[in-house]
Every structure is written in C-alpha cells, then in structure tokens.
Amino acid sequence: MSKQHWLILTGMAIFLLACSKSEQLIAFIGFRPPAGFPATVYKFENNSITKEGFELGRKLFYEPRLSRNNTISCGFCHLQTSAFTHHGHDVSHGIDDRLGSRNSPPIMNLAWNTSFMWDGGVFDLDLQPLVPITNPVEMDETMENVLLKLRNTPPYPALFQKAFGSTDITTARMMKALSQFMVMLVSDQSKYDSVQRQQGVHFTATEQQGYALYQQHCSNCHREPLFTDQSFRNNGLGVGPNNDEGRYAITLNAADKYTFKVPSLRNLAYTAPYMHDGRFYALPAVLRHYTSEVQDMPTLDPLLKQNGRTGFSFTPAEQEQLLAFLQTLNDPTFINDKRFSEEAP
C-alpha cells in the first residue's frame, strides 16, 4: 500500500469516527431528572417522552401557523437566548404588535411546575398552549384553524405519524407534542449546580456571603434548587398602571389580590426585565425595591413585614453580595443547547 493510499484510508477512518462521535453527542436521551432535584409533577405516564414526539414539539414551538396571520410562534415570545422569555420587553408583544398586560415568563424546569401563568390560571402543561394560541393579543387563532393548517402542511401528517402512530392531527396530540419539547427544557448546569454537586467548583468569598444572605432572607419563597416554591405572593410592588390584580382574577378570593406566582431566580442574567409587568430592567433595581420600596398593602406577604418595617435592611455591600450569588444561577449551557434551537442539529 502506498503512503498516499494509507493517508487517505486513515483520513476516512478519522472522519467516520468523528461522525460516529457526533451522532453520539446529539443522540436523544429523553428526560433525565437532575441529581438533587425534587420529584417531578408532570404526569409522564400519560405522555412518554420520545425522540419523535420531542422533535415534533420543537417544530410546533417554532411554527408561526399557530397564529391567525402566520407570523407569531411560541418561540417569538420565548427566545432561547433569553432563557425562553421575551427579553427587553416590559410586557409581551403579540400579533399585529398588540401589547399584552404581563411580561412573558421564562420556560424552564416546567416538569416541576404545579401551575402556569403569573396568576396560576392553568394547572396542566398539556393545556397551557391553548391560552396564548387563542388569546386575542397573543396569537389570536382558533384551535380549529390551527389543526386545519397543520393537516394541510407537509410534513406535519408524517411527523404525527412518527410520533403517535397515526396521521390524525388532534388538539390532544398537538398539546402532548408541545409538552414533550417543553419538559425537556431543563436548566441545571449553572455554577451553583456545580458547587452543590461538588464538581470541583467553589463559590468566591463574595458569592458565599451572598448565598448566606439568600438563605436567610430569600429562600422561603425562592426555594432551592428550583428557586421557587410555586406559591403566589404579594411582594409589595404596588398597583400597576392596568390594575392587574393577579391571582384574584382566578380565585375571586380577596386574600389573593395582587398576588403573583413566585418566579425562579435561575438565569436572571438573560431574562430582564423583571416582575409580572416588567417594571424593573436591572437586578439592582429589584434589590432596591426589597430594601426601600416595598409598599404596605392588605395582602402584602407577612415575610416582607416584620419588626415594624417592610422589606429587608440590605446594606449596599450586602446587595453586591446578593448580586454576586445570583450570577451563579445563570446557565449558559441551557441558552446555547442546540437541541432546543429552531435550527436544531
């Protein structure tokens, strides 16, 4: 064998090995609960996660035909680079550039959510997409029209066949496919996670001080490791310009007036602005609120009204320490994961 032939064969072998490794890297592994996370809430027994179902759900997530004029997809208001929220908008912008009344919440770790939306008006992930699809300021479409469009758009009949064993495109199957994509959006690769798993990473002194402050003042509502307790609370923001009464509109219980779901503290570097109406564009403003701007209201959470004052007495140094700790909750792997992008591998 000549040297030239040997080099060609060696090159081909290396290429084939590289392709094999590449295929392994992007191989579908399904849903895997992270170490240290609590038990999931989502009913996987009713919707097993498969490669075909996940891929169909991803395509539907980025499908603008879900909207009336075929311009707005789920991914329009939930951008991966922003941890699947609408970065830079105080309230979401929908079809015909209509303004909503709330900030789009990020999509992550939904398998542990006991309710959805800022007011908890939806309790089942398999039902949640119906709300934005039919909302007149979001997608402004009917499910009947959506299903008709999908049935007449290749390759959807074939994709439903692969995912569910039939070309029948129904609301239930569409919702289950979207859920299969969304429950896979797990964020658990932050510095905080590496520290907790003892993977050779450690907090700096400032981050550790911030962690101690978080545990003392914030952990009752933003419980580790999801950094939310799934509850609804009034954090003393005061009434917004559209008098959004939060969960009260769902329960009609006066105790729920101006209460909103406690958001996760994960990925805050990517999800500004903050609060249900996006009124704060930077994290220092959020800490300033909890330090000196909490308003005393009838439904103010008791944790924010202690020792004769509202809010917390964070010094400037403590605020810097808290900010340093919050940065450890950012997960760059999550916002760059090719599996979740519109242009998937």
Summary of the structure (lengths in Angstrom):
residues: 345
radius of gyration: 22.8
end to end distance: 37.9
largest distance: 88.9
contacts: 1034
relative contact order: 0.14
helix: 43%
strand: 6%
